[in-house]
Amino acid sequence: MKNAPTLGALAILITMAHLLPHAAAAEEAPATSRPLTVRVIDESGAPLPGANIHSGVWTNAKFPPNSDYTTNAQGTVTFELPAQVRILRLWASHKGRVPMIANFDARKLGGEPVPKDFTFTLLPGTTIGGFVHDDIGAPIPGAKVEVCVDSREPGRGGLGEPVVNEWLAEGKDACVTDEHGFWALNNVPAGPDWHIGLRLRHPDHVDDLEWRGRSGAPFSLQQFRDQSAITVMQTGVRVTGTITGPDGKPVPKALVIWGDRPYHNSNVQETFADEAGRFRFPPLMPGKTLLTVIAEGHSPLLKEIELTATPQVENVQLQPGKTLTIKFIDSSGKPVPKVSVNITGWREKETLFNWRHPNVPYSKIPDEANDQGIYTWTWAPDDAVEYLFWKKGSKLTHRTSLSPGEHEIIVDSSAAP
């Protein structure tokens, strides 16, 4: 990885379409709305009151992207949607029935995807179940079991035809094992052409990062229908430690991350140290993993650790950071304000993260240039970090690697189409 040139040596040229007049005009469409009525019925055509409807909307208008509704005594619900929609997705679910999804894509339908009304037929679900044991054969009560299905039939997404929603139980709707380690789920579609996937979580055992049965040999569907399937969770290795600064004093509230791609799955792979700088990981599989520590005012730390014993102590001492300054200007030398600066990699890993995302803890690493077009990070690592520069309304972005020091980035619209 080569270091980028410093200020005065060479300017880096990037093109951003936000400087073109047409980009702002396409940003927002009129917020005119229209109603959509969704009806949910059972296999006999009778209405299903109390069904849950979730809508996902892709539109240029200012409109909530996700909304939830419940059908009334007639099995219907009416809600407003923008007049212009690129994609509309509707989910329908009801206790004990197979959940469905319908996907309306304007590109595949050749026009406006929003119907005036739509009907879901939710069929009765079948029941599957099984047991969760630890690595010595003892039942694990209180384990969360997320369940999905894969069909052997080809997908029909985008054309507005309802199909089975493959995510049968996840998140807050996950199954929970009883005192015997047993779980059951009653919304599974009937028939033999389904592959079951599971993902297990428990605070005293190693959580699954991937879906079991989806990557590798599938589970036996009949064992789940017989409710005799046994899945095993590993006890794993506990890692604890204390984070200190250059002076040896504890660093409170540092963000501590494990793994090399922690933001590419739905599992939590980070924690915060307490006021005394102490941290504790959940159980992890034996073997090599990465430990990353991010604390404001200190250089981020990345180290490989070998998990071989239980418990295992990994104490960390942080060092002072370096200053990185980026000045964004246009071809005439005028500052370009509010350019977003996002980290995409460091030392060929993806553990540094400064994107503002509701599901990711805030690292406090700056993510935007100021009104004068200047981005400053005073506690950067002393080697190169990979960045993505972009601005709202821009179609063109630029990636580069920069080490601490002063850098100038020219934002030039002349090469934009």
Secondary structure, DSSP 4 states (H G I P E B T S, - for coil): -PPPPPTTT-PEEE--GGGSHHHHHTS-----EEEEEEEEE-TTS-B-TT-EEEEEEE-SSS--SEEEEE--TTSEEEEEEESS-SEEEEEEE-TTB--EEEEEEHHHHTS----SEEEEEPPBPEEEEEEEEETTS-B-TT-EEEEEEEESSPP-TTBT--EE-SEEE-GGG-EE--TTSEEEEEEEPPSS-EEEEEEEE-TTSPPPSS-BTTSSSPPPHHHHHTT-EEEEE---B-EEEEEE-TTS-B-TT-EEEESS-TTSSSS--EEE--TTSEEEPPPB-SEEEEEEEE-TTB--EEEEEEE-SSSEE--EE--B-EEEEEEEEETTS-B----EEEEEEETTB--------TTS-------B--TTSEEEEEEE-SS-EEEEEE-TT-S--EEEEE-SEEEEEEE--TT--
